[in-house]
Amino acid sequence: MPQLNKLHVSPSPHVHSGDTVVSKMGTVIIALLPAYLVGLYYFGLGALIVSGVAIVSCLIIEFFIQKFVLKQKSTITDGSALLTGLLLGMNLPSNIPAWMVVVGAIVAIGVAKMSFGGLGRNIFNPALVGRVFMLISFPAKMTLWPAPMPLNMHYLDAETAATALSISKEFSVHAVDNWDLFIGNAGGSIGEVSALALLFGLVILLIRKVIRWHIPVSILSTVFIMAAIFHFASPDHFPTTPLFHLLSGGLMLGAIFMATDYSTSPMTSVGMLIYGVSIGVITLLIRYFGIYPEGISFAILIMNGVTPLINKYVKPKRYWEGSKK
């Protein structure tokens, strides 16, 4: 008998919807633009330099690794490296030295992405790995936040101010008006300051069906509910309101654009809810009891590591099981 050809099954997804990697990445980048433009408005030249260095560094590093280390065809035109660079830049203060941004890009692309095999194979969000590495390596610079000054033309010598979360953690006060947090008139990373712009981006992603609601809604609702319980149980010890926790720090940027990364988040709806609730719980526990005022980056990376277990134990029914009694 002639030998039968073996069946080769490619990695999922197996149903083609007409979407491409380029179109998905392009939609996410468009959804990020409102928050990015707000960051440019409030932080000016520094925001432009930091984000530009992050984007260019990620593109160059990925190109060189693929061409000279892995001996592969370059894929920098698919938009993933550009998106990683943009997200990395938006997660940084606008007065951080350019060489530190390059180091973060090397870790994000070289370690967190390409060492696992490239797009879709990484288990941790590359931009967050780069940011957390920079936070641990350069804590003084990574926690020195420029004050919001519309169209500010200063870069390294920009006037600095503490973030709302830092003040609330140190002095146990609700330091910044919620409206300022909503529109972006507060200190913080380039892309995290405007909840309004980030929510606008969320609407774009949901309408275009790039992400599903389960992860961002479960993260935000968990933080809100937990913060309400802590606040109303002991307002003297936890004076910050649930709304403050939703609007401050990098919670919305992380919940909408970082935690929803396809390759690092669960595949099923139930798995997404478990993942999102866990991120919300860890984030608030770090904010209340950890040494850092913000916890969303650590929470997402921790749950990135748990995602394979969630995918293993939380599975949808096989198509023939639905008819079983």
C-alpha positions as semicolon CSV with decimal commas, in nm:
position;residue;x (nm);y (nm);z (nm)
1;M;0,000;0,000;0,000
2;P;0,125;0,350;-0,071
3;Q;0,219;0,544;0,236
4;L;-0,047;0,797;0,330
5;N;0,057;1,156;0,382
6;K;0,042;1,265;0,741
7;L;-0,208;1,529;0,833
8;H;-0,036;1,852;0,935
9;V;-0,243;2,079;1,156
10;S;-0,133;2,439;1,192
11;P;-0,171;2,634;1,517
12;S;-0,508;2,794;1,587
13;P;-0,711;2,981;1,479
14;H;-0,836;2,755;1,201
15;V;-1,133;2,960;1,084
16;H;-1,036;3,258;0,872
17;S;-1,244;3,571;0,931
18;G;-1,073;3,794;0,678
19;D;-0,880;3,978;0,947
20;T;-0,502;3,989;0,932
21;V;-0,229;4,057;1,185
22;V;-0,169;4,392;1,018
23;S;-0,536;4,495;1,040
24;K;-0,562;4,387;1,405
25;M;-0,247;4,571;1,503
26;G;-0,358;4,874;1,307
27;T;-0,692;4,886;1,487
28;V;-0,523;4,866;1,829
29;I;-0,285;5,145;1,731
30;I;-0,578;5,361;1,617
31;A;-0,757;5,289;1,947
32;L;-0,445;5,400;2,136
33;L;-0,417;5,731;1,950
34;P;-0,667;5,930;2,164
35;A;-0,475;5,849;2,485
36;Y;-0,143;5,906;2,310
37;L;-0,251;6,247;2,180
38;V;-0,366;6,349;2,529
39;G;-0,023;6,245;2,658
40;L;0,146;6,455;2,390
41;Y;-0,070;6,753;2,484
42;Y;0,005;6,738;2,856
43;F;0,371;6,626;2,841
44;G;0,482;6,779;2,511
45;L;0,831;6,727;2,373
46;G;0,933;6,465;2,629
47;A;0,638;6,243;2,539
48;L;0,724;6,268;2,170
49;I;1,092;6,181;2,227
50;V;1,028;5,890;2,466
51;S;0,758;5,730;2,252
52;G;0,957;5,785;1,934
53;V;1,269;5,624;2,079
54;A;1,064;5,329;2,207
55;I;0,900;5,267;1,869
56;V;1,217;5,303;1,660
57;S;1,418;5,089;1,904
58;C;1,164;4,806;1,899
59;L;1,153;4,805;1,519
60;I;1,533;4,805;1,482
61;I;1,591;4,543;1,752
62;E;1,335;4,303;1,604
63;F;1,480;4,351;1,254
64;F;1,837;4,281;1,366
65;I;1,743;3,978;1,576
66;Q;1,548;3,820;1,291
67;K;1,805;3,900;1,023
68;F;2,134;3,834;1,201
69;V;2,048;3,604;1,495
70;L;1,753;3,393;1,387
71;K;1,828;3,422;1,012
72;Q;1,459;3,476;0,939
73;K;1,263;3,700;0,711
74;S;1,182;4,027;0,886
75;T;0,825;4,072;1,008
76;I;0,847;4,431;1,131
77;T;0,587;4,532;0,873
78;D;0,313;4,333;1,054
79;G;0,275;4,613;1,310
80;S;0,345;4,407;1,623
81;A;0,686;4,560;1,698
82;L;0,546;4,907;1,633
83;L;0,261;4,838;1,875
84;T;0,501;4,704;2,139
85;G;0,711;5,018;2,107
86;L;0,408;5,245;2,131
87;L;0,277;5,062;2,439
88;L;0,619;5,066;2,602
89;G;0,652;5,440;2,542
90;M;0,302;5,508;2,674
91;N;0,389;5,318;2,993
92;L;0,688;5,542;3,070
93;P;0,729;5,890;3,221
94;S;0,803;6,153;2,959
95;N;1,130;6,264;3,120
96;I;1,318;5,934;3,125
97;P;1,656;5,931;2,942
98;A;1,650;5,787;2,590
99;W;1,917;5,523;2,661
100;M;1,698;5,372;2,933
101;V;1,413;5,349;2,684
102;V;1,643;5,158;2,448
103;V;1,728;4,915;2,729
104;G;1,357;4,861;2,791
105;A;1,301;4,796;2,420
106;I;1,584;4,540;2,414
107;V;1,424;4,352;2,702
108;A;1,073;4,381;2,556
109;I;1,161;4,258;2,206
110;G;1,478;4,059;2,259
111;V;1,384;3,879;2,580
112;A;1,007;3,880;2,618
113;K;0,916;3,835;2,251
114;M;1,188;3,698;2,023
115;S;1,346;3,458;2,272
116;F;1,010;3,274;2,281
117;G;0,991;3,258;1,903
118;G;0,824;3,583;1,808
119;L;0,467;3,699;1,765
120;G;0,206;3,471;1,919
121;R;0,456;3,253;2,106
122;N;0,547;3,484;2,394
123;I;0,388;3,401;2,728
124;F;0,435;3,747;2,883
125;N;0,329;4,081;2,742
126;P;0,652;4,223;2,593
127;A;0,585;4,590;2,665
128;L;0,504;4,515;3,029
129;V;0,816;4,303;3,069
130;G;1,021;4,595;2,939
131;R;0,846;4,839;3,170
132;V;0,879;4,624;3,483
133;F;1,247;4,558;3,405
134;M;1,301;4,933;3,383
135;L;1,107;4,993;3,705
136;I;1,325;4,744;3,893
137;S;1,650;4,856;3,729
138;F;1,595;5,232;3,729
139;P;1,347;5,297;4,013
140;A;1,447;5,660;4,070
141;K;1,393;5,763;3,707
142;M;1,084;5,546;3,663
143;T;0,908;5,710;3,957
144;L;0,998;6,069;3,875
145;W;0,687;6,195;3,702
146;P;0,660;6,519;3,502
147;A;0,381;6,752;3,604
148;P;0,117;6,798;3,332
149;M;0,196;7,118;3,144
150;P;0,013;7,162;2,811
151;L;0,252;7,165;2,514
152;N;0,553;7,152;2,744
153;M;0,878;7,191;2,547
154;H;1,103;7,058;2,827
155;Y;1,236;6,702;2,825
156;L;1,490;6,586;3,086
157;D;1,451;6,902;3,292
158;A;1,071;6,898;3,302
159;E;0,907;6,999;3,629
160;T;0,813;6,690;3,828
161;A;0,526;6,605;4,060
162;A;0,400;6,298;4,246
163;T;0,118;6,094;4,094
164;A;-0,225;6,073;4,252
165;L;-0,160;5,712;4,356
166;S;0,176;5,797;4,513
167;I;0,026;6,076;4,719
168;S;-0,271;5,868;4,828
169;K;-0,046;5,578;4,932
170;E;0,199;5,793;5,125
171;F;-0,041;6,034;5,293
172;S;-0,368;5,834;5,286
173;V;-0,557;6,115;5,116
174;H;-0,760;6,152;4,799
175;A;-0,514;6,390;4,636
176;V;-0,639;6,466;4,286
177;D;-0,985;6,563;4,165
178;N;-1,160;6,281;3,980
179;W;-1,241;6,511;3,688
180;D;-0,872;6,585;3,635
181;L;-0,801;6,212;3,639
182;F;-1,082;6,157;3,390
183;I;-0,955;6,407;3,133
184;G;-0,582;6,354;3,192
185;N;-0,471;6,660;3,388
186;A;-0,255;6,457;3,628
187;G;0,096;6,318;3,656
188;G;0,171;5,971;3,532
189;S;0,293;5,771;3,236
190;I;0,242;5,921;2,891
191;G;-0,054;5,704;2,797
192;E;-0,227;5,636;3,126
193;V;-0,344;5,978;3,238
194;S;-0,675;6,019;3,052
195;A;-0,946;5,769;3,143
196;L;-1,178;5,934;2,890
197;A;-0,939;5,876;2,599
198;L;-0,873;5,517;2,707
199;L;-1,245;5,443;2,730
200;F;-1,285;5,584;2,381
201;G;-1,019;5,338;2,269
202;L;-1,208;5,055;2,441
203;V;-1,521;5,139;2,243
204;I;-1,321;5,121;1,918
205;L;-1,177;4,781;2,008
206;L;-1,518;4,641;2,104
207;I;-1,694;4,774;1,794
208;R;-1,422;4,636;1,569
209;K;-1,435;4,308;1,766
210;V;-1,062;4,312;1,826
211;I;-1,119;4,224;2,191
212;R;-1,413;4,093;2,394
213;W;-1,559;4,265;2,698
214;H;-1,478;3,995;2,951
215;I;-1,122;4,091;3,049
216;P;-1,144;4,472;3,077
217;V;-1,488;4,467;3,241
218;S;-1,393;4,197;3,493
219;I;-1,072;4,381;3,588
220;L;-1,238;4,722;3,629
221;S;-1,545;4,589;3,809
222;T;-1,333;4,381;4,048
223;V;-1,118;4,681;4,140
224;F;-1,428;4,897;4,186
225;I;-1,610;4,644;4,406
226;M;-1,305;4,560;4,619
227;A;-1,216;4,927;4,664
228;A;-1,576;4,997;4,770
229;I;-1,563;4,719;5,031
230;F;-1,232;4,843;5,174
231;H;-1,338;5,208;5,166
232;F;-1,677;5,169;5,332
233;A;-1,550;4,911;5,584
234;S;-1,269;5,140;5,702
235;P;-1,272;5,489;5,544
236;D;-0,999;5,610;5,781
237;H;-0,751;5,346;5,665
238;F;-0,868;5,342;5,301
239;P;-0,982;5,696;5,221
240;T;-0,958;5,669;4,844
241;T;-1,290;5,601;4,671
242;P;-1,366;5,323;4,422
243;L;-1,394;5,579;4,141
244;F;-1,048;5,714;4,225
245;H;-0,899;5,368;4,183
246;L;-1,067;5,324;3,846
247;L;-0,943;5,658;3,712
248;S;-0,592;5,671;3,858
249;G;-0,268;5,502;3,759
250;G;-0,230;5,261;3,471
251;L;-0,538;5,052;3,549
252;M;-0,737;5,139;3,237
253;L;-0,438;5,129;3,004
254;G;-0,347;4,787;3,141
255;A;-0,700;4,646;3,150
256;I;-0,790;4,757;2,797
257;F;-0,467;4,730;2,599
258;M;-0,223;4,508;2,791
259;A;-0,423;4,235;2,963
260;T;-0,617;4,162;2,643
261;D;-0,309;4,059;2,442
262;Y;-0,413;3,748;2,246
263;S;-0,111;3,529;2,311
264;T;-0,089;3,598;2,684
265;S;-0,457;3,583;2,787
266;P;-0,701;3,289;2,817
267;M;-0,902;3,162;2,520
268;T;-1,243;3,094;2,677
269;S;-1,499;3,336;2,819
270;V;-1,491;3,174;3,163
271;G;-1,113;3,171;3,156
272;M;-1,108;3,540;3,066
273;L;-1,333;3,621;3,363
274;I;-1,112;3,423;3,603
275;Y;-0,807;3,596;3,459
276;G;-0,963;3,943;3,481
277;V;-1,097;3,905;3,834
278;S;-0,756;3,776;3,950
279;I;-0,578;4,072;3,793
280;G;-0,818;4,311;3,965
281;V;-0,767;4,148;4,304
282;I;-0,387;4,142;4,276
283;T;-0,377;4,502;4,153
284;L;-0,572;4,637;4,449
285;L;-0,383;4,427;4,702
286;I;-0,054;4,568;4,571
287;R;-0,195;4,921;4,577
288;Y;-0,310;4,884;4,937
289;F;-0,041;4,665;5,091
290;G;0,257;4,653;4,853
291;I;0,559;4,881;4,839
292;Y;0,460;5,017;4,497
293;P;0,165;5,254;4,461
294;E;0,062;5,081;4,136
295;G;0,008;4,710;4,081
296;I;-0,150;4,655;3,739
297;S;0,176;4,571;3,559
298;F;0,276;4,306;3,814
299;A;-0,078;4,168;3,826
300;I;-0,097;4,121;3,449
301;L;0,244;3,954;3,429
302;I;0,157;3,718;3,716
303;M;-0,164;3,615;3,542
304;N;0,016;3,586;3,208
305;G;0,213;3,309;3,378
306;V;-0,108;3,146;3,502
307;T;-0,281;3,161;3,163
308;P;-0,154;2,818;3,043
309;L;-0,310;2,659;3,353
310;I;-0,638;2,842;3,295
311;N;-0,642;2,725;2,933
312;K;-0,571;2,369;3,047
313;Y;-0,844;2,343;3,307
314;V;-1,109;2,579;3,170
315;K;-1,207;2,443;2,832
316;P;-1,520;2,478;2,617
317;K;-1,728;2,170;2,541
318;R;-1,623;1,976;2,233
319;Y;-1,873;2,016;1,953
320;W;-2,008;1,660;1,990
321;E;-2,055;1,692;2,368
322;G;-2,338;1,942;2,339
323;S;-2,580;1,670;2,225
324;K;-2,504;1,435;2,514
325;K;-2,764;1,405;2,786
